[in-house]
Amino acid sequence: MDIEEALSYLDRHLNREARAGRYEGLSLDVIRSLLHAMADPHKAYPSVHVTGTNGKGSVCTMIASLLEAHGLSTGLYTSPHLHRPNERIAHRLRPISDVQLARAIEDVAVVEPLVDGEPSWFELMTAAAFGCFADLGVDVAVVEVGLLGRFDATNVLESPVAVLTNIGKDHTDGVGDWRRAIAEEKSGIVHPGARFVCGETDPSLRSVFDATPAERRVYLGEDFRLTRNDLAVGGRLVSVKTPRGEVEDVFLPLHGRHQGVNFAIALAAVEEFFDRPLDQRTVEDACELVSIPGRFEVVSRRPLVVLDGAHNPEAAASVRETLKDFGWARRTFVIGFLEGRDPREVMGSFGIQPGDRLIICPPPSPRAMEARRMVLAAQQLGLDPDVEEDPATAVGRALDESDEEDAVVVTGSLYLVGAVRTALVEPDDEDTSLTRAHEVPPVAE
């Protein structure tokens, strides 16, 4: 297979990320059967498994960077992607090549006829990632849960370290004790004997986490905590007290207090993986590697242009708070949501004011929310939005109508952010690596 044939093969399968509807008959049987036909590649290396409502992709990238700085070869599996499916599968913090991705998908396609039931797009991609990591001989895999937790395809892993970032109102109908239901589902990735790093601090959920079969539990705010999380030029200065030690005044090149919290969670997870304190200088070296496209990514400063895939109230509130660290004369929000969101609630969490400009732009996805529904929600908040159907046109209009002292914020969906990022960054010039390009040696195909 070449890359076009491989992606065409994937697209012939159900893509739960691109289609609306409830999932029935949840089970890990198909992914287990698929991996067994591949000789169980996911058992060839230890892993760190990360779930949560928000921040899990950032935490995964930070964990992988910390492990790399300690000399380990890492595999990193995250979702969704901004530009190319290759971004989901990274080796040594770099997305694998088209050749590697096509080879990994072909390995899965060969054994699919041996599997009972039809795998989904995500199950096939997950199997391809796990097979690719085995072929590359990684020392450790860092894996982000896609959706759910207990029944997510990635939960075939029995990771020695399981991580929960937080619990928020996403992928839920908000009925009944939804926080507890989500906590129970997501804590299902904690297997017997694992070390469980928990970033959720709601005391009402503590009994759920204490009931996991973990050998050891480490809680944010009790066993580890931030002692500093301050604004700095180009990022933040953070200090973290862990069960085994402390790192002080580390520069993290990411924006927002929430990224300081994510860093503390990642640090605790790696400490649990090694079962020892981490060296200050090595942690500093790891932070130099960290770059997370599409998560409060500043792509211009005059005017300020920010890309952030915030798609739920908690993430939107983080964007609102982080924007306070920057100055602006007037703001323009380019926003589009997928179905399943409450557009009024999320827009309100962004703190969009009647004096702000608002451009509604549906994300390029089959699950995109209709523009008229988003417009109605905006009007209920006292806003007067414009509508552009094309992401490039929407951001172009926002920039044309902005002065150097203004701010443009593109948000609401990673699918919209990815499309705008493509429009703003020339493909030939874009560095698609997850780290500073010069820091990690290239990977041979």
N, C-alpha and C positions, 0 to 999 in steps of 0.2 A: 504493500500500500504506500502511496505517497500521501502527503498531508490532506489534499483535497478528498481523496478516497476515504481516508480515515475519518474526517469530520462528517462526510456524507453518511458513512456507516453509523456514526453516533446519532445523527439527526433522524435516522429511521426509527429511533427508539423514543419512548415516552420521556419527555423532559419535564420533570415536576417543577423545575425552576421557571419554566416558561408557560405553564398552563395552569389555569385556575381550577379549583375543585378540591374536595376533600379526598384524602388518601384512605383507601379501604384495604383491609387484610394486611395490616402492617406486620412485617416479619423480616428477619435477617436470613431466611432460608436461601433466597436466590443468591445474594452476595456471597454467602458462605459456600454454596455449591460452586459458584463461579471461581472463587479463589482456590477451592480445593482442586478443581480441574487444572489450575495453574501451579499446583504443588505448594499452596499456601505461602506465597511470598511474604505476606505480612508478619509471618512468624520468624523471619530471618534477621530482625533487628528490634531493639527496644524502641518505644515511642513515648511521646508526651501528647496526651489527647486533651483538646481544649473545647469547651462549650460555653454558652452564655448568650444573653440577648444582645449585648453590645460589647465591642472591644475585642472579640475573640480573634479576629484576623490580625489586629495590631499586636496582641499578646503573643500570638504564634510567631510573628515576624521577630519580635524582640527575643523570644526564647531561642529561636534558631540563630539569631545573631550572637547571643551569649554563648551558645554551644559551639558555634564556629570559632569564636574568639578563644575558646578553650582547646582548640585544635581538633575538634570533631568534624567529620564530614556529615552534613545534614541533608535530609530530604524534607521539603516543606510542602504541605498540601493544604490549600485554602480555596475559598470560593466566595462570591462569583469572581469572574475576571472582568477587567476593565476593557481590554482591547482584544486579546487573543486567548484561546483556551490554554495555551502553553503556560500562561501566568499561574495557573492553578497548581502546577507541578514544578517545583524548583529544586535544584541541586546546588548546594553551597550558595544559596541565596540568589541564584540566577534561574530564570525560567528555562526549562529544557528547550532544545531546538525543535524545529518542525520535523526533522529526521527522527529524533528521539521520540517525540510524541506519536508520530505515525507508527513507529516500530512498537511502542507500548500498546497502542490501540489494536494493532494487528495481532499481537500476542493474545489479547482478550478475545478478539473476533474468532480466532481459530478454535477456541474451546467453547464458545457460546453454544454450539449445537449439543454439547454434552450436558447442558444445564436444564433442569426442570423449571419451567417458567421463563418468562421473558424479562431480562434485566432492564432497568430504566437507564436513561442517559447518565444519571449521576452514579448509579451502581457500576456501570461500565467504566466511567472515568476514574472512580475510586479504585477499582481493580487495576486499571492501567497504571495509576500512580503507585500503588503498592508493588506491582510487578517491576516498574521502572526503578524504584528505590532498591529492590533486591538486586537487580542487574547492575546497578551502579555501586553496590556494596556500601551503602551509607552506614555510618556508625549509629545513627539515631534518626527517627522520623518525627516531625512535629506536625500534628494533624488537627485541622479545624473541623468540627462538626458542621455538616451542611444545614439541615433542618432537624427539628426535634432533638433527640438525644438517645434515649434507650433504643429506639428503632431506626436511628440513622445508619446508613450503610457503613459509616466509618466505625461503628461500634462492634465490629468483629474484632477490633483490637482489644487486647487485655493489657493496657498500658500500665507500666509501673508508676507513672505519675499522671493523675487526672486533674484537670483545672476547670473551675467554674468562675467566670468573670463576674456575672451579675444576673439578676432576674428582672425583666422588664416586660411591658405590655406589647408583645409582638407575636404574631402567629397564634393569636388567641381571640376568642369571642368576648372576653372580659366578663363572662358570666360566673357567678359563684366565687369560690375561693381560688381564683385563677392563678394567683401567685404561688400558692402551694402546689397546684397541679403542675405548673411549669417547673417548679423546683424538683418535684418528684421525677418528672420526665427527664430533665437535664442531668440530674445526679445519677441517672441510670448508666452513665458511662464509667462510674466508679466500680471497679471490679474487686473481688476479694484480694486482699493483700496489697492493694494500691496505696500510694500516698496521695492524699486529696488536698489540693490547694484551693481554698474557697475565698473568692473576692466579694461575695454577697454578705452584707452586714445586717440585714433585717433579722432581728431577734426572733420574730414569729416563725421563721423558717429553719431555725437552728435544729429543731427536732428531726426535720427531714434529712439534714446533712449528717447529723449524729447517727442516723440509722443506716447510713451507707456501710458497706462491708470493708471500708478502708482500714488498713493497718495503722495509718497515722493521718491525722487531720490537722491542717494548718489554716487558721482563720485570719483574714485581714482585720486589723483593729485590735486583735488580741495577741496572736503569735508573731505577726509582722505588721509593720505600720510605716507610713511616711512620716519622717520628722522634718522634712523640708520639701516644698513643692512650689517653687517660686518662678515667676516670669524672668526670662533672660533673653538677650538679643538672639533671635533665631531659634528659640526653643524654651527649655526650662532647666532650672537647677534643682536636682532632686537628691534627697538623702533618705535611705531606707534602713530601718532596724529590723533584722531578721532573727529567727530563733537561734542562729549560730554566730551572728556577727553584724556588721554594719558597713554600708558604703556611704560616703559623704560627698556632697557637692559635685555630683556627676552631671555633666551637661548632656541633656537629651534633646536632639535636634527635631523635636516635634512640638506642635502647638496645642495648648489646652491642658487644664488641670487634670482632666480625665486620662490623659496620656501618662501623667505622673503616676496615677493609680494603676494603670495598665502595666507600667514598668515595674512597680512594686510586686505585682502579681507574677510577672514573668521572672523576676529575680528570685522570688520564693520558690517558684516551680523548678528552676535550674538548681537551686541549692538542694532541694529535695532529690532531684535526679542524681546529683553527685554525693549527697549525704555529707556535705561539708560546707563551710563558709566559702564565699567567692572572693577572689583577690581584687582589690580596688582597681589596680591598673588594668587588669583584664576586663573588668566591667566597663571601664572608660573606653577601652579599645572597641568593645562590642557596640557601645552606643554610637561610635563614629560610623558604624556600618548601617545603622537603622535609617531606612527611608520607606515611607508607606504612601504610595500614590493614592489619591482619591480620599484621603482622610485628613481633613483640614489642610489640604495641600495648597500652598501659596504659589501660584504660577506667574503672578505679576504684582508689582507694588505701586505703579503709577499708571492707571488706578490699581488699587488692591483687587486682585482676582483670587477667590478662594473656591476650591472644589472639595466638596464633602458629601459622601453618599448617605448622610443621615436620613433615615426613613421611618423613624418612630419617635414618640414624644421625648423619651430620655435622650436619644442621640441629638434631636433637634435642640433640646435645652443645652446640651454641651456646646453646640455650635453657637447658640446665643451668648453663652458665657464667654467663650473663647474670643468672639468678635469684640468683646469689651477691651481686650488687650491691644486692639488696633484702633487707630483714629480714622475717621472718614467724615466727609461733608454730607454725602447722601448715599443711600444704599439702594442697589437693585438686586432683587432676588429672582433667579431663574429656577423655577421649581416644577417638578413633575413627579407623580407618585404611581406606584403599581396598585392594582386592585387589592383589597384587603386592608387598606389603611383608612383611618378617619382623617380626611384632609383638613377639616377644620381644627381638630385637636393638634395635629402635627404643625400646621401653619402657626397656630397660636403659640406653640412651644418654641418656635423660632424667634418669637418676639417681633414679628413683622408689624410695623406701625403704619397708620394712614399716610404718613409722609414718605414712606418708602415706595419705590417703584417695584411692581411685581409683574413678571412675565411668566405665564403658564405655558409649559411645554411638555406634552406627554412623552415619557421615555420610549425609546425604540424597542418595545417588547410587546409580545402578544397579550401580556397581562397589564398593559398600560391603562391607567384610569382615564376615562373620557374627559376631555378638556372642560366640557360644560359642567361636569360635576365639581371639578376643582374650582372653576370660576364661581359657582354658587357658594361653595364653602368660603371662598375669599370675600365675597360680598357680604356674607353673614358676619364677617369680622370687621366690616366697615372698609374693606379694601376695594380698589378699582383696578383689577388686573387687565393686562393685555394678553393675547394668545398668539403663540407662534408654534406651528406644528413641527418645524425642523430645528434640531438642537443647534446646528451651526448658525442658522439665521437668528435664533433666539439670543445666543451669546454675542453675535455680531451686533445686533441691535442694542443690547445692554452696553457694550463697549462704546458704540457710536454716541450713545446718549449720556456717557459718563465723562466727567472731568478727571484730571489727575488726582484730585483729592478724594474722589469717590471710591466706593467699594462695590464689587459685583460678586455675589455669592450664588454658586450653582449647586443645587442640593435636591434632596427628596428621593433620589434613587441612584444607585451605582451605575445603572444602565444609562441614565441621563448623563451622569458625570463622565462615564467612559466615552460617550459620543462627543461631548463637548471637549474633553481632553484630546481626542483625536483631531478635532477641528483646530485646537489651539497649538498643538505640537506637531511639527512636520514629521511624518513617519521616518524619513531618512535621518533625521537628527535625534530622534527619540531614543533615550536609554531606557530599555524595558527591564533592566535588572532591578531587583528589589533593594539593592544597596548602592553605595557609591561605586562607580564602575571600576575605579582603580584599586579598590581595596581587596577584592577577592579574585584569585587567578581564574582565567577562563576554563570552562569544562570541555574536555575533548569529547567529540562525538564517537 
